[in-house]
Amino acid sequence: MTPDTQRHAKPFALAAVALCATLPLAAHAYVGPGAGLGLLAALWGLLAAVGVAVLYVVMWPIRRMRRRRKAEQAAAANASREPAPAQQTASDTHPAPARRSETESMRP
């Protein structure tokens, strides 16, 4: 063997041994339909939770920007509008009843 071949032979042999060690000879296991469906449901739930969390993090600044823009537009519309005349409220037409003192409300 040449020195070049010897230098590359050791990592190649190590990779081949690692590959062979990770390959199973035989799988003596059975996953029933209930366990398989339970595993799939758990994985889908986990993926959905991560997806919703990412979507929430991405949408948070967008929602804030839209709310701020809407508030600015409402403030600009209110500033450009003339002030409306004062309207009469129900409290102006029907005054509140007078309060009784404690001695008047007590019965003998």
TORGU-475938 format. One line per field, with one value per residue: z, y, x of N, C-alpha, C in turn. Coordinates in steps of 0.05 Angstrom, whole numbers, padded with zeros to 5 digits. Each point is the difference from the previous one (the first is absolute). Example, Ala and Ser with C-alpha at 12.3 -4.5 7.8 and 13.67 -1.06 7.14 Angstrom:
BEGIN
n.c3: (00156  -00014)
n.c2: (-00114  00021)
n.c1: (00264  -00007)
ca.c3: (00000  00001)
ca.c2: (00024  00024)
ca.c1: (-00018  00016)
c.c3: (00000  00014)
c.c2: (00024  00022)
c.c1: (00018  -00015)
This chain:
BEGIN
n.c3: (00000  -00014  00007  -00024  -00009  00014  -00008  -00022  00004  00020  -00009  -00023  00013  00012  -00022  -00012  00020  -00001  -00026  00002  00018  -00018  -00018  00005  00013  00022  -00007  00025  -00013  00013  -00017  00018  -00011  00024  00004  -00024  00003  00024  -00011  -00021  00017  00015  -00022  -00009  00024  00002  -00025  00007  00024  -00012  -00019  00019  00014  -00022  -00007  00025  00001  -00023  00008  00023  -00012  -00017  00019  00014  -00022  -00005  00025  00000  -00024  00010  00023  -00015  -00016  00021  00011  -00024  -00002  00026  -00006  -00023  00016  -00006  00022  00009  -00004  00024  00006  00002  00024  00006  00010  -00023  -00012  00011  00018  00012  00012  00018  00013  00012  00022  00016  00012  -00024  -00006  00026  00003  00013)
n.c2: (-00024  00019  00020  00008  -00025  -00002  00024  -00008  -00020  00013  00024  -00011  -00013  00023  00013  -00020  00000  00027  -00002  -00020  00015  00018  -00018  -00003  -00023  00001  00009  -00007  00017  00005  00018  -00003  -00002  -00008  -00014  -00010  -00003  -00011  -00013  -00007  -00005  -00012  -00011  -00005  -00008  -00012  -00010  -00006  -00008  -00012  -00009  -00005  -00010  -00012  -00008  -00005  -00011  -00011  -00007  -00003  00004  -00018  -00014  00004  -00005  -00020  -00008  00003  -00012  -00019  00000  00000  -00018  -00013  00004  -00006  -00019  -00005  00003  -00012  -00015  00015  00013  -00021  00010  00011  -00025  00000  -00006  -00025  00003  00014  -00018  -00020  00019  -00007  -00020  00015  00000  -00021  00013  -00008  00022  00010  -00016  00006  -00022  00010)
n.c1: (00017  -00009  00016  -00007  00002  00023  00005  -00012  00015  00013  -00004  00008  00019  00007  -00003  00013  00017  00000  00002  00018  00010  -00007  00007  -00026  00006  -00015  -00024  00003  -00016  -00022  -00007  -00019  -00024  -00007  00023  -00003  -00026  00006  00020  -00016  -00020  00018  00010  -00024  -00006  00023  -00003  -00025  00008  00020  -00016  -00017  00020  00010  -00024  -00004  00024  -00006  -00025  00013  00023  -00010  -00011  00022  00013  -00018  00001  00026  00001  -00017  00014  00022  -00011  -00008  00024  00010  -00018  00005  00025  -00005  -00015  -00020  00003  -00012  -00024  00000  -00002  -00026  00008  -00004  00024  00000  -00015  00013  -00003  00022  -00013  -00011  00023  -00009  -00004  00018  -00005  -00002  00021  00005  -00012  -00021)
ca.c3: (00000  -00001  00023  -00005  00005  00029  00014  -00004  00007  00027  00002  -00015  00015  00023  -00010  -00007  00026  00012  -00016  00006  00028  00003  -00014  00016  -00014  -00002  00019  00013  00014  -00014  00009  -00007  -00011  00021  00007  -00023  -00002  00023  -00007  -00021  00012  00016  -00018  -00013  00021  00004  -00023  00000  00021  -00009  -00022  00011  00015  -00019  -00013  00020  00002  -00025  -00003  00022  -00009  -00022  00013  00014  -00021  -00011  00021  00002  -00024  00002  00020  -00012  -00019  00015  00012  -00021  -00008  00021  00001  -00023  00002  00018  00024  -00002  00021  00024  00000  00026  00009  00018  00027  00000  00000  00024  00021  00018  00024  00023  00018  00027  00022  00014  00019  -00015  -00012  00020  00008  00029)
ca.c2: (00024  00026  00017  00013  -00020  -00006  00023  00001  -00026  00000  00013  -00016  -00024  00009  00006  -00025  -00013  00015  -00005  -00027  -00001  00013  -00015  -00023  -00025  -00007  00015  -00018  00017  00004  00024  -00004  00023  00020  00015  00016  00023  00018  00013  00019  00022  00017  00015  00020  00021  00015  00016  00022  00019  00015  00017  00022  00018  00016  00018  00021  00018  00015  00018  00020  00027  00009  00009  00024  00021  00006  00015  00027  00015  00006  00021  00025  00009  00009  00025  00020  00005  00015  00026  00015  00005  00022  -00011  -00003  00015  -00016  -00013  -00002  -00028  -00008  00011  00029  00002  -00013  00002  -00023  00005  00009  -00022  00001  -00003  -00026  00001  -00001  -00026  -00020  -00002  -00005)
ca.c1: (-00017  00014  -00007  -00026  -00020  00000  -00011  -00029  -00012  -00009  -00027  -00020  -00006  -00016  -00027  -00013  -00007  -00022  -00024  -00009  -00009  -00026  -00020  -00009  -00001  -00028  -00016  -00018  -00018  -00026  -00015  -00028  -00013  -00006  00024  00008  -00017  00006  00025  -00006  -00016  00018  00017  -00016  -00005  00025  00004  -00021  00007  00023  -00010  -00016  00018  00016  -00019  -00006  00024  00002  -00022  -00002  00007  -00018  -00025  00006  00003  -00026  -00015  00012  -00008  -00029  -00003  00010  -00020  -00024  00008  00001  -00027  -00012  00012  -00009  -00028  -00008  -00012  -00029  -00014  -00005  -00026  -00012  00001  -00023  00004  -00008  -00029  -00011  00020  00001  -00016  00016  00007  -00011  00019  -00003  -00023  -00025  -00004  -00005  -00028  -00003)
c.c3: (00000  00025  -00002  00007  00029  00015  -00002  00008  00028  00003  -00015  00015  00025  -00008  -00007  00026  00013  -00015  00006  00028  00003  -00015  00017  -00017  -00004  00022  00011  00017  -00017  00012  -00010  -00011  00021  00007  -00023  -00004  00022  -00005  -00021  00011  00017  -00017  -00014  00020  00005  -00023  -00002  00021  -00008  -00022  00010  00015  -00019  -00014  00019  00002  -00025  -00002  00020  -00010  -00022  00012  00014  -00020  -00011  00020  00002  -00024  00001  00020  -00011  -00020  00014  00013  -00021  -00009  00021  00001  -00023  00001  00020  00026  -00002  00023  00023  -00002  00028  00008  00018  00027  00001  00001  00025  00022  00019  00025  00024  00018  00027  00020  00014  00019  -00015  -00011  00020  00008  00030  00006)
c.c2: (00025  00016  00014  -00019  -00007  00023  00001  -00027  -00001  00014  -00016  -00025  00007  00006  -00025  -00015  00014  -00006  -00028  -00002  00012  -00016  -00024  -00025  -00009  00016  -00020  00016  00003  00024  -00004  00025  00021  00017  00017  00025  00020  00016  00022  00024  00018  00016  00022  00023  00017  00018  00024  00021  00017  00019  00024  00020  00017  00020  00023  00020  00017  00020  00022  00028  00010  00010  00026  00024  00008  00016  00029  00017  00008  00022  00027  00011  00011  00027  00022  00007  00017  00029  00018  00007  00023  -00011  00001  00016  -00019  -00012  -00003  -00029  -00005  00012  00029  00002  -00012  00001  -00024  00006  00008  -00024  00005  -00003  -00027  00000  -00001  -00027  -00021  00000  -00006  -00028)
c.c1: (00017  -00007  -00027  -00023  -00003  -00014  -00030  -00013  -00012  -00027  -00022  -00008  -00018  -00029  -00015  -00009  -00024  -00026  -00011  -00011  -00028  -00022  -00009  00000  -00029  -00015  -00021  -00020  -00025  -00013  -00028  -00012  -00007  00024  00010  -00017  00004  00025  -00004  -00015  00018  00019  -00015  -00007  00024  00006  -00019  00007  00024  -00008  -00016  00017  00016  -00019  -00006  00023  00003  -00022  -00001  00009  -00018  -00026  00004  00003  -00027  -00017  00010  -00009  -00029  -00005  00009  -00021  -00025  00006  00001  -00028  -00015  00011  -00010  -00030  -00006  -00012  -00031  -00013  -00006  -00028  -00011  -00001  -00024  00004  -00007  -00030  -00013  00021  -00001  -00016  00018  00005  -00012  00023  -00005  -00024  -00026  -00006  -00006  -00030  -00001  -00008)
